[in-house]
């Protein structure tokens, strides 16, 4: 059994050596309501990790996050000193952030449901697309490419250099699906590019499946598609373990439950391969991991998308997604019985401090332990309205420091797996 100290030592392999200098400044110099014009870093254990990216809205929620974490001193790159001085000299707000206005945020969450997040890697330079492309950053949507089946448009450098998340209209999903299939049929890619493109298509199709399932969680046809998707992931990772990177959606600027579900499945399948589970067991693990959050389809949107901290009642309702997921899936004969532990135990911790059943080490299955680590890691490395995305190193360090909550042996394999990827 590896100690926590051993796990953290392995985690430091994630550090990318960065030779730039850093300049410290007091966190209270950041001004609520402004848009940051520089990258902001935090320091922990001698390592500098990016906390806020340039262009991020600094809000009351951002400030609360810093206070909760006890982050009184932050850092910028040395070359950004003059940018910080200029920012401070203005000392004015650019306007109220969407996050600080309940009405504006409610409008944003409604609009969010009208779009579907896609991987920018699927946008091939020079290719023609029959659908509009949008960008979303700082909770604002903008149209960047207008297209339709009768008037397709070419993907250019402007589209490929988009900041933030890249999205399509919900009504154009069927056109995007046809576009994905056309890429596979084209045969233009060669060698490693074929593997990468196949992995990206697997990921994008998996996201479409999960988006449909969250809208209709009892869809038998989509459950069968989940099984096919998981098998495609296993084949892809089994052929080349490095494709796990292409199967993951990284650096999203907003949280999408369907993208999170696919990321957790990819990480769980990768772990299953790394610990040498049998093929049939990896399939069952992957199915459970893909469906682990399906109960969130029963949670009110105003709680699921709340921009601030949850109160005790709201947190209790969020926790109920585990029970809701069990109820939605328990009678579905297409779902292997063993897969259900990934759904019911992904918030359990071997210390007994998890939920909903406060299970301890001996009662949590291998599927539950694996999915718990994958779920926590992806949640930490994804931006949410109330926190920035953590870097892989900081996320792994955070998980490792939660002594006794996660299986240290599985965590050690997880860290090595991501290091290789």
TORKE-713227 format. One record per residue (C-alpha): x negated, y negated, z negated. Coordinates in steps of 0.02 Angstrom, whole numbers, plus 50000, padded with zeros to 5 digits. Layout:
XYZ;...
END
This chain:
500005000050000;499204983750057;499124969449933;499824952249970;498054945549975;497574957950111;499084953050213;498664934450207;496864938050260;497524946850415;498704932250446;497244920150458;496794928650623;498224918450694;497274902250667;496794893550828;495174884350794;495544865950822;494054854150821;495024837750820;494934826750667;496444822850559;496934806850471;497984807750311;499454796350275;500854795550147;502434804750199;503504790250137;502814779450279;503944788550401;505514778450436;507224786550437;508134783550600;506564781750707;505884792950844;504114798550805;502824793150934;501464805150873;501264823250817;501344825650629;500374839450540;500394847250368;498914855250281;498984871450183;497544882350130;496354871750232;497354874850392;498234861050489;499914865850563;501044855250672;502604849850577;503484837150689;503164835050875;503044817850956;504784812751013;505654820550862;507004810350775;506524807350593;508134808650492;508744809750313;508734828550334;506904827950389;506504817750234;507434830050121;506444844250198;504804835650153;505384832049975;505984849949949;504294856450006;503324843949901;502454837050056;501874819750000;500374818650115;500444821950302;499174820450443;499004813950620;497594816850744;496204804050726;496554797150899;498354792950847;497874780450711;498314765450820;499944773850871;500404775950687;499964757650653;501074752150798;502484763250736;502344755750561;502224737950628;503904739550715;504694745650553;506414746750632;507604760750678;507984765550857;509754769450802;510704782350701;510184800250737;511474813050788;510984822450631;511474807950519;513204805750592;514474819550552;515574814250697;514134813450821;513484830250763;515214838050780;515284831450958;513544838550990;514004855950926;515554855951035;514504851351187;513194864251141;514474878051168;514714871951346;512904875951393;511784891151400;509924890251359;508764897951490;506904901551501;505944888551602;504844902651664;506274908551774;506234892351873;505084895952019;504264880952104;505044877952275;506494889952246;508254884052282;509584885752147;511474884352163;511754877651987;511424861551891;509984860951767;510034850851606;508784846851469;509114844851284;507944836551162;508334827651000;510124833651019;510424823851178;510884831951344;510384825251514;510644831251693;508974833451784;509464843151940;511154842552026;511574857952131;513024868852186;513304884352295;513734873052442;512294861152407;510824870352324;509334860452262;507474864152257;506544866252093;505174853152087;503844847151966;505084835851876;506114851051825;504594861651781;503904848051665;505524845651568;505334842351382;506454851551259;507644865651300;508204869551478;510044873551500;511384877351627;513244874451618;514254888451542;515284889051702;513704892451804;513154907951708;513754919551847;512704909651972;511194910951858;511464929651845;511464931052035;509874920552039;509034932651916;509494947552024;508844938752180;507154936452095;507034955052061;507524959152240;506304946952318;504744957152281;503654941652297;502694944952136;501204956652125;500264966051988;500414958251815;501604945051884;502864958951920;502794964751738;502974946951675;504434942951789;505304959251746;505094955351561;505824937851584;507324944851678;507604957951540;507594943851411;508744932451509;509994946451546;509944951351362;510374933551311;511854933551431;512464949951355;512334943251178;513174926751222;514654936851289;514674947951135;514734933351014;516254927251109;517054944651114;516194955350981;517304970451011;516844971951195;516434990251225;515664986551394;514434974251321;513934986451183;513424998651321;512444984451401;511534981651235;510944999651239;510324997651419;509454981351373;508554989151226;507945003551334;507274990951460;506334982251318;505594998951261;505025003051437;504254985751460;503314985851294;502845004051314;502055000451483;501114984951424;501184979351243;500694961651294;502384959251379;503134956651206;502594938451226;503614936551386;505104945051306;505164932251166;505934914851181;504674903251100;504694884851052;506554882051068;507044864651011;508734870750947;509454886650874;510464898450984;511164913750896;511104924151055;509264919751085;508844923550904;509704940550920;508654945151071;507044939150988;507394949650835;507724964850945;506104962151041;505094960450880;505944975750803;505654986350958;503844980650963;503634985550781;504475002250814;503215005550952;501764999550842;502205011150697;502455025350822;504285029150794;505065041750912;505855034651070;507625039051013;507335030450845;506635014750927;508205013851034;509325015050880;508265001950790;508364990150939;510254991750954;510464987650770;509254972950782;510154965650934;511804966550839;511144961550668;511994944450669;513594948950762;514584944950604;514174926550631;515514926850766;516754926550621;515954911650531;516764894450557;515724883850677;515694869050558;514774879650429;513684889250552;513094873050632;513064861750479;511664849050495;511264847950309;511084859450161;512464871850126;513374870549961;513704886249858;515374889749941;514674887650116;513164898450076;514324912150013;515294911250177;513684912250278;513144927550178;514784935950225;514164937850404;513364954250350;515014961450292;515914954350445;514644962650558;514904979550474;516784977850494;516644973350678;515504987950720;515945002150602;517255010450713;516305008450877;515755025750933;514475018451053;513405012350907;512305025450825;512635027250639;510785024450601;510835007550689;512035000650559;510694998850425;509864985150529;511524975850523;511904978950339;510134977150268;509264963450367;509424951450219;508964964150086;507254962550003;506274976549922;506174965949764;508074966949747;508254948149774;509124949749942;510964951049988;512324956949998;511984972749896;510354967849806;509564984149862;507814988349803;506354996649891;506955014649879;508675010549948;508165000450102;507895010350262;506425008050381;507644999750504;508194987550369;506394983250322;505844980650501;507344970050548;507164959450391;505384954450439;505844951350622;507364941050572;506424930350446;504964927150563;506054921650709;507124910750595;505574901950528;504804899050700;506414891750772;506944873650745;508554870750649;509504854550616;508824854550438;507004859950471;505664859750606;505004875650685;503544883250592;501984888650685;501694907650693;500284906150565;501304895950441;502814907450462;501764922950429;500904914650281;502614909950210;503274927750227;501674934950154;501774923750000;503514930149957;502714943649851;503744959349837;505104954249959;504484962650118;503654979350149;501784974650150;501264989350259;502544985150394;502094966650379;500264970650407;500684980150568;501834965750620;500434952950601;499224963650700;500524966450835;500824947750858;498964944350852;498694956051000;500144948251094;
END
